[in-house]
Amino acid sequence: MIRAAKRVLVVVPFPMTPEQLSKRAEQKDEVDLPASIELHYRSTRAAPSNYVSAHDYVLADLTLLEAGMRAEEEGYDAVCIDTVSDSGVSALRSMLSIPVVAPGKTMFMTALMLGRSFGVLSMWERWFGLYERTLRELGMEERCAGMRSIDTQPDSRDLFEGKEEEVLPRLHQAAVQLIEEDGADVICLGSTTMHQAHGYLQERLSVPVLNPGPLSYLTADAMLALGLTHSRTAYPAPLVPKPEMISAMLAAAAEAEGTS
Amino acid sequence: MSRVLVLVPFALDDEGLANREAQLSDAGVSSDVFYDFRPVKAGPASFQSPHDWMLLDVAILEAGLGAEGDGYDGVVIDTASDSGVDALRSVLDVPVIGAGRASLLFALTLGRSFGVLAQWGPALARMRKSLDDWGLAAACAGVEHFDTEPDFAGLIGDKRDEILPKMEAACVRLVDGGADVICLGSTTMHEAHGYLSERLPVPVVNPGPLSYKLMEVLLSAGLSHSRQAYPRPLVPKEEMIHAMLDAAAAES
């Protein structure tokens, strides 16, 4: 008997044009995605401009929560968040019973299945706070051999477009330093926006390179297959959910930002 | 005269706000500092779920965003969860203090370990998260609760006879478990502080009043948070944040 494919909602953390969204969706082609899931991409209605400050983190949590909080009633079987920051995951888990995959946590846990330590390869240093936050929550700071960046402000919408020749060799050099100087057994890409570098790096490096977006899709598939979801003890439901209020807030945000 | 803004994490009426302001009398605050209590515009109905925590982060950020422009010299957050503190620090240069982390760190100047008195079972998830986030789990001898639903506006009020002995029993369990210091796990417990201090053999830290005094220390010493630890946003979104909370208030 052929089972119908499970529907997975992938929430992209910035308002986007269809063309920009399709660049995010290209991630699914970088792994051998099983036919048991189908991915549906949706961008948030508003967003912080970057993820470099606690101000931004709070807005990211809220905007991702709003974009995904109705996933279960919309008929989705799981939710993935298209950001290594894991923004919004805890709040979404508190409101949803279906699996909500956190790409950051998933990547670091997976890295430790593949090696003793990992290094985080990033576009710019201002993202390091996001990784530190997740590692602290996991109690895994000591397993991180190092973090390195190429000191380049990323483009969250157009990604590497037209900058491949400049960016890719520098990422490779930083990854080599993580491995040879810092002792990383595994390289973790510090953003789902770096997915276009994965193939290039993996061909040239001697250690596994984790691509967090595609890894999160595969993890969703595994959780669905195993009938697993998050623990309600760890993510208690609100006594009084406020979805209307949250939607109204995001409608106001989109209006204020001109993204509605 | 310095002016300090105290952000109250629920949209309380005047009576509820007055119950919060009563903490000032426990603190022996300086006459050189004027404390102005301001509730958030909207927020969660309870505080037991990541849904609630996140809404409170945004609500407190919005309530305090303009503090510097309004002429305040410091901001105190009237919740031991420290909701909104990090985000406010990222946009303000004046000192911002939450009652939670500060009270636990302060407890460690008084003893080797602390025990935390929580309100009820649903409060434990947040308490564990805070201990992990702040890197203080190893110093925590235990967390005990007294199994009583919180009343964020009325606080303990006329239920003293029923509630205070249960709080004391939970504190005794913490002390028996090795706590050198008791930290009240919520600013809403401030009315119990005197009762518990009289009856327990260890110091009892009252987070709200402590936070006022620590604010005065910072103001006196000319200290504020490190910009290295709390970087500014590249693009602050003040208008958007205000619009969201106005919308939330209209909805609730």
Interface residues (C-beta under 8 A of the other chain):
Chain A: A46 P48 S49 N50 V52 S53 A54 H55 D56 Y57 V58 L59 D61 L62 L65 G88 S90 A91 R93 S94 M95 R126 G129 R136 E137 G139 T233 A234 Y235 P236 A237 P238 L239 V240 P241 K242 E244 M245 I246 A248 M249 L250 A251 A252 A253 E255 A256 E257
Chain B: A42 P44 A45 S46 Q48 S49 P50 H51 D52 W53 M54 L55 D57 V58 L61 G84 D86 A87 R89 S90 V91 P122 A125 K129 D132 D133 G135 Y230 P231 R232 P233 L234 V235 P236 K237 E239 M240 I241 A243 M244 L245 D246 A247 A248 A250 E251 S252
